[in-house]
Amino acid sequence: MGRAFEFRKERKFKRWSKMAKAFTRIGKAIAIAVKEGGPDPETNAKLRAAIQNAKDANMPKDNVERAIKKASDKDTANYKEALFEGYAPHGIAVVVETATDNNNRTVANVRSYFNKCNGSLGTSGSVTFMFERQCHFKIAKGELDPEELELELIDFGAEEVFVEEENILIYGAFEDFGSLQAALEKQGIEILSSGFERIPNVTKELTAEQQADVEKLLEKIEEDDDVLNVFHNMK
């Protein structure tokens, strides 16, 4: 059928793979939220955020409802969040956020990725101090004035508000997530997605060859089903 067909097929499979991975991660976020705060999004802010992210990722409504129902079952395995820290090749700091129902499996897998790619898994607190943890929200720009919105949200913890294409992105400190979420909801502003990031305080520049070494490790980590997010300080 020709190279063009094969290229399109490969690209489609990659897109499906990424979508499946995103759905798995969101499903775990929903499960954790339900276990912590119950199945009602009206009274569970963490679950509301997970559902918003599911919509933003085009996760079918049926999938979301099944995830909530499954997490409500007492016999369902509990996912627990676990954090791993270490160094990739060339001194790049890496933080790995996971959600797992088998910590021994996850620890073994993450350690093997670091070892196989000439990195080293560190101890708790060995690299997280190099990152600033922030929350973020994405909303539709619509008729909103970003400058006015920023002034209104400063008292609730907003630190940065800027426009990206047709959306407005809002950043604040990790601990201000709840107050910012409540302020946006009180104003009737629909939150398209939200979450947390670890922003490196200082980044390190590498050569193209060195970057390839680091990316090899990052790809292996990101492919693991237990991994939610990976952060690093490579420029």
C-alpha positions as CSV (number, residue, x, y, z in Angstrom):
1,M,0.0,0.0,0.0
2,G,3.0,2.3,-0.1
3,R,5.1,4.3,2.4
4,A,2.5,7.0,2.9
5,F,0.0,4.4,4.2
6,E,2.6,2.8,6.5
7,F,3.6,6.2,7.8
8,R,0.0,7.2,8.5
9,K,-0.7,3.8,10.2
10,E,2.4,4.1,12.4
11,R,1.4,7.6,13.4
12,K,-2.1,6.5,14.2
13,F,-0.9,3.6,16.3
14,K,1.4,6.0,18.2
15,R,-1.5,8.4,18.8
16,W,-3.7,5.5,20.0
17,S,-0.9,4.4,22.3
18,K,-0.5,7.9,23.8
19,M,-4.3,8.1,24.2
20,A,-4.5,4.8,26.0
21,K,-1.6,5.8,28.3
22,A,-3.4,9.1,29.1
23,F,-6.7,7.3,29.8
24,T,-4.8,4.9,32.2
25,R,-3.2,7.8,34.1
26,I,-6.5,9.6,34.4
27,G,-8.3,6.4,35.5
28,K,-5.8,6.1,38.3
29,A,-6.2,9.7,39.3
30,I,-10.0,9.2,39.4
31,A,-9.5,6.0,41.6
32,I,-7.2,7.8,44.0
33,A,-9.6,10.8,44.2
34,V,-12.6,8.5,44.9
35,K,-10.8,6.5,47.6
36,E,-9.8,9.7,49.3
37,G,-12.9,11.8,49.0
38,G,-15.8,9.7,47.8
39,P,-17.6,9.3,44.4
40,D,-19.5,12.6,44.3
41,P,-17.6,15.3,42.3
42,E,-19.8,18.0,43.9
43,T,-18.2,17.4,47.3
44,N,-14.8,16.0,46.0
45,A,-12.7,18.8,44.5
46,K,-9.9,16.3,43.6
47,L,-12.4,14.2,41.7
48,R,-13.8,17.2,39.9
49,A,-10.3,18.1,38.7
50,A,-9.7,14.5,37.5
51,I,-13.0,14.5,35.5
52,Q,-12.1,17.9,34.0
53,N,-8.8,16.4,32.8
54,A,-10.6,13.4,31.4
55,K,-12.8,15.7,29.3
56,D,-9.7,17.6,28.1
57,A,-8.1,14.3,27.0
58,N,-11.4,13.3,25.2
59,M,-11.9,10.4,27.5
60,P,-15.4,9.0,26.8
61,K,-17.9,9.7,29.5
62,D,-18.7,6.0,29.9
63,N,-15.0,5.3,30.8
64,V,-15.1,8.0,33.4
65,E,-18.3,6.7,35.0
66,R,-16.9,3.1,35.0
67,A,-13.7,4.3,36.6
68,I,-15.7,6.0,39.4
69,K,-17.9,3.0,39.9
70,K,-14.9,0.6,40.0
71,A,-13.1,2.8,42.5
72,S,-16.2,2.8,44.7
73,D,-16.0,-0.9,45.0
74,K,-14.4,-1.8,48.4
75,D,-12.7,-4.9,46.8
76,T,-10.9,-2.7,44.2
77,A,-7.1,-2.5,44.8
78,N,-6.0,0.8,46.3
79,Y,-3.6,2.9,44.3
80,K,-1.0,4.7,46.3
81,E,1.1,7.6,45.1
82,A,4.9,7.1,45.3
83,L,7.7,9.5,44.4
84,F,11.1,8.5,43.1
85,E,14.2,10.7,42.7
86,G,17.4,10.2,40.9
87,Y,19.9,11.3,38.3
88,A,19.9,10.6,34.6
89,P,23.3,10.5,32.7
90,H,25.3,13.8,32.7
91,G,23.9,14.9,36.1
92,I,20.3,15.6,35.1
93,A,18.0,15.5,38.0
94,V,14.8,13.4,37.5
95,V,11.6,13.2,39.6
96,V,9.1,10.4,38.9
97,E,5.6,10.5,40.2
98,T,3.8,7.1,40.2
99,A,0.5,5.6,41.3
100,T,0.7,1.9,42.1
101,D,-1.1,-1.0,43.7
102,N,2.2,-2.9,44.0
103,N,5.0,-0.7,45.4
104,N,7.7,-3.5,45.2
105,R,7.0,-3.9,41.5
106,T,7.2,-0.2,40.8
107,V,10.4,0.3,42.8
108,A,12.1,-2.6,41.0
109,N,11.0,-1.3,37.6
110,V,12.0,2.3,38.2
111,R,15.4,1.3,39.6
112,S,16.0,-1.0,36.6
113,Y,15.4,1.9,34.1
114,F,17.9,4.1,35.9
115,N,20.5,1.3,36.0
116,K,20.1,0.3,32.4
117,C,20.5,3.8,31.2
118,N,23.6,4.8,33.3
119,G,21.6,6.7,35.8
120,S,21.2,6.3,39.5
121,L,18.1,6.1,41.7
122,G,18.5,8.4,44.7
123,T,17.0,8.7,48.2
124,S,14.0,10.7,49.2
125,G,14.8,14.4,49.0
126,S,17.9,14.0,46.9
127,V,16.7,16.1,44.0
128,T,13.2,17.5,44.8
129,F,14.7,20.6,46.4
130,M,15.8,21.6,42.9
131,F,12.2,21.9,41.7
132,E,9.4,24.3,42.7
133,R,6.0,22.6,42.8
134,Q,3.2,24.6,41.2
135,C,-0.4,24.1,40.3
136,H,-1.9,25.1,37.0
137,F,-5.3,25.6,35.4
138,K,-6.4,25.9,31.7
139,I,-9.5,27.8,30.9
140,A,-11.1,29.0,27.6
141,K,-10.2,32.7,26.9
142,G,-13.6,33.6,25.4
143,E,-14.4,37.1,26.4
144,L,-12.2,37.1,29.5
145,D,-9.6,39.8,30.0
146,P,-6.4,38.1,31.2
147,E,-5.1,41.2,33.0
148,E,-8.4,41.7,34.9
149,L,-8.6,38.0,35.7
150,E,-5.0,38.0,37.1
151,L,-5.9,40.9,39.4
152,E,-9.0,39.0,40.6
153,L,-7.1,35.8,41.3
154,I,-3.9,37.3,42.9
155,D,-5.5,37.1,46.3
156,F,-6.3,33.4,45.8
157,G,-2.7,32.5,44.9
158,A,-2.3,33.2,41.2
159,E,1.3,34.0,40.3
160,E,1.2,33.9,36.5
161,V,-1.6,34.3,34.0
162,F,-1.0,34.2,30.3
163,V,-2.7,33.5,27.0
164,E,-1.8,30.4,24.9
165,E,-3.7,30.3,21.6
166,E,-7.4,30.3,22.6
167,N,-6.8,29.4,26.2
168,I,-5.7,31.1,29.4
169,L,-3.1,29.4,31.6
170,I,-3.0,30.1,35.3
171,Y,-0.1,29.1,37.6
172,G,0.2,29.3,41.3
173,A,1.9,27.6,44.3
174,F,1.1,24.0,44.9
175,E,-0.7,24.8,48.2
176,D,-3.0,27.3,46.5
177,F,-4.7,24.7,44.2
178,G,-7.9,24.5,46.3
179,S,-8.4,28.3,46.6
180,L,-7.8,28.9,42.9
181,Q,-10.1,26.1,41.9
182,A,-12.8,27.5,44.2
183,A,-12.3,31.1,43.0
184,L,-12.7,30.0,39.3
185,E,-15.8,27.9,40.0
186,K,-17.4,30.7,42.1
187,Q,-17.0,33.0,39.0
188,G,-18.7,30.3,36.8
189,I,-15.5,29.8,34.8
190,E,-15.2,26.3,33.3
191,I,-11.9,24.7,34.1
192,L,-10.8,22.7,31.0
193,S,-7.9,21.0,32.8
194,S,-5.7,21.3,35.9
195,G,-2.8,19.7,37.6
196,F,0.6,20.1,39.1
197,E,4.1,20.6,37.8
198,R,7.6,20.6,39.2
199,I,9.5,23.5,37.7
200,P,13.3,23.3,37.9
201,N,14.9,26.2,39.7
202,V,18.0,25.8,37.4
203,T,18.3,24.0,34.1
204,K,21.3,22.3,32.6
205,E,22.3,22.5,29.0
206,L,23.6,19.4,27.2
207,T,24.9,18.6,23.8
208,A,22.6,16.8,21.3
209,E,24.4,13.5,22.0
210,Q,24.0,13.9,25.8
211,Q,20.4,14.8,25.4
212,A,19.8,11.6,23.5
213,D,21.3,9.6,26.5
214,V,18.9,11.3,28.9
215,E,15.8,11.0,26.6
216,K,16.5,7.3,26.4
217,L,16.0,7.0,30.1
218,L,13.0,9.3,30.2
219,E,11.2,7.3,27.5
220,K,11.7,4.1,29.4
221,I,10.3,5.6,32.5
222,E,7.3,7.2,30.8
223,E,6.3,3.9,29.1
224,D,5.7,2.3,32.5
225,D,2.0,2.0,33.4
226,D,2.6,3.0,37.0
227,V,4.2,6.3,36.1
228,L,2.0,9.4,36.1
229,N,4.6,12.2,35.5
230,V,8.3,12.7,34.9
231,F,10.1,15.9,35.5
232,H,13.7,16.9,34.9
233,N,16.0,19.9,34.8
234,M,17.5,19.4,31.3
235,K,17.2,22.6,29.3
